[in-house]
């Protein structure tokens, strides 16, 4: 298990303890490795996409 997975798991545990309903994050569409990593961790694209200049930002969520 890598450091990224460990950090995501810590955030998930914290969110559960504090009764969060969803964890959200934002990444860039051109960061394919990050998109794949977050999908592997159970995050899904929630449809909120914003375009700034030449970059597209994608919001992802993980429902608890």
ABEGO torsion letter per residue (X at the ends): XBAAAAAAAAAAAAAAAAGBABBBBBBBAABAAAAAAAAAAGBBBAGBBBBBEABBBBBBBBBX
